[in-house]
Amino acid sequence: MGMAGDMFAAALIGLGVPERTMVRAMKAAGEELGLVDIHAHLDFLPDGTPGYRLHVTVAEEREPLALEDAPVYLDHALTRAGVKGAYADFARRALAILCEAERRVHAVEPTAVPMARTVSLPVIGTAHTPYQREAPYQPVPGDAIDGAFYIELDPQYAAGLSGLETFTHVFVVSYLDRSLGYALKVRPPWRRSTERYGVFATRSPNRPSPIGLTRARVRRVEGNRVYTGPLDLFDGTPILDLKPFVRSLDSVGTENIGNDGWLEGSEHLELHRRGVPHVHPGQSYLHEAQDIVIDVTGAAWGLQWLHVDLSAVTCLAPVYVGGGTVMTSHGQLSIPAPATRFILERYHIPYTSGPVEAELLTPTGAAILAALNPIFVPRDEGVAGNTRVGAGLGHHTFDRPNALWLYR
């Protein structure tokens, strides 16, 4: 009967995860999101099978979580809940899948594009900055504390830094690993008009190839570290290359070369030029992110408690998604929802409509399923005997049990 984040976590309780401990872990995960109420209660299916319902409510009305902020909140939630290793990686993967789907279906051009050509590049090192949750769009001069910013190269590349100390500035080429999808035409969030520009005519970090370019001052070189001036990068950003800024080649000198293109005369551009911190409204948001972060953390915590082998997950196929339409705050929505459909097709999850006219597979449920990367077997093969059963109950009332079954 489909799948949702709360149903999955509830079914894990049915497999033996201690109810109170899981609820405590999920509450810890939600501490930064506001006042959270989470409780579970036992119910029974018509045949007497016990099942659990989880109720997750964020009591405070808050703005939806920006897509780029969601991974940071999840990392904090995983730390608070004590989720580690492969189980933390599973949770991050589920959220990344969900964020990609949300960005693609709400983009101007979300349709599928032909398979892009790709290349593989080595990561030579890592950026270290004070920015854990938010990073500036341009380096901020006021953050220029000696030692706060540096690039640490992997030891095998350290010899390549010889001579870099003779330059005053360096170009830092980075891989923007928190970028989540892209649209080919974007509306800069600070523009009051609805006019859109090609992504290659903007400095958006969300690009087909999410590569960052930062010019930074070289303070000193020590071993395999390059201490720099302020960087506009998150702590831990992978570094692809360093190139010296050569004044005779890279500076326009006194020549009147270049212009500001469509940014000409923008007050916002002046804020960037002067490095003045400011807010970018109109970002892309993750709908119901508060619940999603908590549900995914709860799922990961339960899998960790059960010591589930994440490389050996099996799912009966096809997955039921429901059908028809539902009314949402955004109007009438066809089932499966656009984000759910994107995940199903992107990750080749076999699915079918029915058996009822309602939403049975939510975007969060689809993301969790894709992150588990299961082997799909036909439903008529059933499951092996001698299994333990956990049922997570949904909140809908149908003429048949609205339940997700987990077997171990």
N, C-alpha and C positions, 0 to 999 in steps of 0.2 A: 504493500500500500504506500510506496514512496518513501520519502526520507526528509527529515529536517534536523537541524542541529540539536534542538532540545530533545527530540525523540531518540537520536543516537546516544546522547549522554545518558538519558533515562534507561535505555536498553542496557547500557553498560552496568548500571546499578543492578539490573536483573541478572546479569552474569556474575555478580558477586562483589562488585565495587562497593565499599561501605558508603551508604547513603549520606550520613552526616559528614563524613570526611570529604566526599566529593563536593557537597554543597559548600562546605567551608573553603575548599580550594577555589571554587567558582566565585565565591564572594570576595576572596582575596584578589582574584583576577580582576574583579570589577571595581576595586577601591578607587582607582583614578577616574572612573567614569561617572561617579556620583553615588548617591544613596541607592544601593541595589538590594532588592528583596528576591531571594531564591528559596524555593522550598519544593520538596517532592512528596508525593503521596502514592500509596499503593492502591491499585484498582484491579478488577478482575475482568477478563474477557468472558464472553458467553459460555465458553467451554470450561471455565474455572481456572484458566491459565493466569497466574499473577503477572501484572504489568505495572510500570511506573509512569507517572506523569511528572514532568518538571515544569515549574512555573518560574520564569525569569522576568523580572520587572525592574527597569531603571526608573526610580521614583521621580527624579528631577527631569524636567523638560530641558534638554540641551540641544545645541545645534548638531546636525549630523557630523560625523567624523570625516575630515578631509582624507582623500585616498592616500596622500603621501604621509599623513600622520598615523594611519591605522597600523602599519607594521611596528612603529615605535611603541604604541600602546600595547600591541600584542606581546612584544618582547618583555615589557614590564610585567604584563599579566602572567606570562610563563614563568618569569623569575619569582614573582610573588607566590605562585601556586607550586613552585618546585618542579616544573616540567623541564626535562633535560634531554640531551642527545637526540636520537632518532625521533623521539616523540615530539620534541620541540620543532625539529625540522618538518615533521608532518604538519604541525599547526601552521607554521610559516608558509608552507606550500599551499595549504588550503586557503589561507587568507590571500596569498598572491594570486591564486586562480580566481577567487571571487572578485578581487580588485580589477584584474584584467578584464573579466566579463563585464563588470559595471562600467568600466571606462569605454570599452568597445561599443556596448549597446547604447550608451548615451553620447557617443561621439557623433560628429557631423557625418562621417563616412565609416560606419561600423561594419560594412559588408566585407566579406572575405576577399582577400587579394591573393594573386598568384604567389606560390612559394618563393620567398626571396632568396637571392644568393647570399651565402654567409661565408665568413672567414673566421679563423680561430686566432686569437691574439694572446700571448702570454701576459700575465699580470706580473709586473716587476716589483711591486711593493704596495704599501698601504698609507693612506693619509691619516694623520692623527690631529684632531681638532677638538675644541671644547663643545662642538655641536652634536648633541645626542638626539634631541627631539625635533628641533627646528634649526635650519641652516639659512643664512642670508642668500639673497639672489645675486649679490655681488660681495666681494670682500669688504668687511667693515673696518675702516681705519682705527676706530675706537677699541677694537679687540686686539690690537697689536701688542700683546704681552709676550715678551721674549720667552721662547720655549713652549708656548701654547700651541704652536703649529709646526709640524714637521712631517716630512715624507720619509718613511723607513723602507728602504729597499731590501729585498730578499738578499741574503749574504752573497749569492753567486753573481749578483750584479753590482756589488759594491765598487769593484775596480773601475766600472764605467763612470764613476763620479769624479775621477781625476781631472782637474782643471776647471770644474764647474765653479769652484770658489772664486775664480777670477772674474766672474760675471756678477753684476748687481741684481739681475732679474732672471727668472726662468719661466718658461711655459710648462704648466702641469697638465698633462693629458690624462683624464680620468674616465673610469667607467661608472656611470650613474646607476648603481645597482638598485636604487629605490624607485627608479622610473617604472611606471606601470602602464604600458600600452601607449598608444598615440592616436591622434587624428591628423589627417593631412591638412586640414584647415582648422584654425583655432581662433577663438576670440580672446585676445589678451585680457586677463581678469580685471585690469584697472581701467580699461576703455569703457566709456559710458555708452558708446554706440554699439550696434550689433554687428558691425563690419568684421569679417573674418579675414585672416591672412594665412598664407601657406606656412606650414611648420618650419620650412627652411628659411623663411623670412622673419623668424622670431628666435628668441633665445630660450624658448621653452625647454625644460629638461626632459620632457616626454617626447621622444623622437624615435624613428625607426631604428637608428643606431644611437643609443643613449650615451654619447661621448661628451665629456665636459672639457672645456679649455679655460684655464685660469692663468693669468700672469701674476706672479708673486715675486716679492723681493727675496733674494738669497741673503740670509743673515750669516750663516756659517755652515760648513760641512764637517761632520764628525763621524768618521767610520762609514757606516752605511746609512747615516741619517743626514738629511738636508733640512736644516732649520730655516723656516721661511717667515715672511710676513703673513697677514691674514689670508685665509683660504675660504672659498664659498662652498665647502664640502662637508658632508657628514663625517663624523669620526668613523673610521673603518672603510672608507671608500677605496675601492681598488684603483691602483695607479697603473696606467698602461705605458706611459713614456714621460721623459723630461727632456726639454729642448731649451738651450740657452736663448735668452732674448738678446739679439745682437743689434745694437743701436743703429749701426750703419745700414743694416738690411731691413730691420723691422720698424724703425721709426720713420715717420713721414717728414721729419725735420721741419724746415720752414716752408715747405711746399704746401700749397693749398689743395690737398688731395683728400678725397673722401667726403661723405656727407652722412646725415642721420636717417636717410630714407624716409619711410612712412612715420618714423618716430620724431621727425623734425618738429621742434617747438613744443614737445611734450614736457609738461612739468614732471611727469613720472620719470622720464629719462634723466632729468636733472637730479632727482633723488638717487637714482642708481649711480650717476657719475660722481656724486659727492659721497656715496656710501652711507646715506641716511637710512636707518632702519624704518621699514614701513610695512603695512599690511597689504596683501593681495586678496581682495575679496573675489567672490565668484569662482572659487576653486571647485573641482569635481569632488563629490562627496560619496561616501559609502553609506547606503541607506540601511538603517537599523544596525549601524556598526557596533553600538554598545552591546546589543544582544549577541551579535556575531562574534565579537572578541571573547565574550564570556563562554558562549557555547563551544567554540573551537578549543578554547583552553580546557574546558571541562572534558571534551572528547579526548584530547591528548592526555590529560591527567589520568582518566579512566583506563585508557589503553596502556599507559605506563604502569599503572598499579597492577593490571592483569598480566603484564609482561608479554603482551601480544607480539608475535613475530610479524612485523609490518611488511615483510617480503613475501608472506604466504597468506594473503587475504583472498577469499573467494566470494563472488557475488552471483546470486541467481539472476538470470537475464531472460527476457528484457525487464528493465525497471519500469514500474508503473508510475506515470506522471500525472494521471488525472486527465481532465479535459474541460472544454467549455470556456467560459469567461468569468472573471470575478471583478468586482468593483473595488478600486483602490483610491487613495488620495490623489493619484495621477489620472483617474478616469477608469474606463473599462480596460481590462487586461486579459489577453488571450493566454490560455494555458497550453504548454508551459510558458512561464514568463521569459522575456527576451534573454535575460542573463542566464537563466537555467538552460534554455535552448543552446545558447552559445557554448556553455560548458559541456553539454552533452555531445555536441557535434565536434567541438575542438578536441575532446579527449576520447572520442569514439566509444561512447557509452551506449550500448543498445537499450532502446526504450520503446515503450508503446503507450498509447493513450488508455484512459480508463483506469480501473473499472467503475469509477464514479465521476460525476461532473463537478470537479473541485480541484484545487491545487494540492497535489500530493507530494510533489518533489519541489522543495524550495531552492533558491540559489545557494543558500548555505549548505543544504543537504547535498546538492550536486557537487559543490566544491570539496566537501569532506570526502565524498565518494571518489572523485577524481584524484584527490591527494593520496587516498589509500592505494590507488593503482591496482585494483584487484584483477584476478583472473575471472572472466565471466563464463559461467556454465549454464546450460539450458535449465529452465525451471523444472521441467519434468524429470530431471536427474535427482532433484531433491538434495538433501544433505545426508552426510554419513550418520550412521547410528552412534549411540553412546556419546551424545553431545549434550552440552549444557545450554539451556535456552534463556534468553533475556528478551523481554518485550518492552519497547518504549511506546507509550500511547500518545497519539495525537490529540489535538483539542477539538477536532470536528466530530460530529455525530452522524454516522452513516448507517446503512442497513447491514453493514458488515464491519468487523473490527478495523479501526483506523490505527494500525500498529506496525511498527518496524521490528522485525525479528532478527536477533543476533544469535548465532550458534557458535559454540566453542568446542 
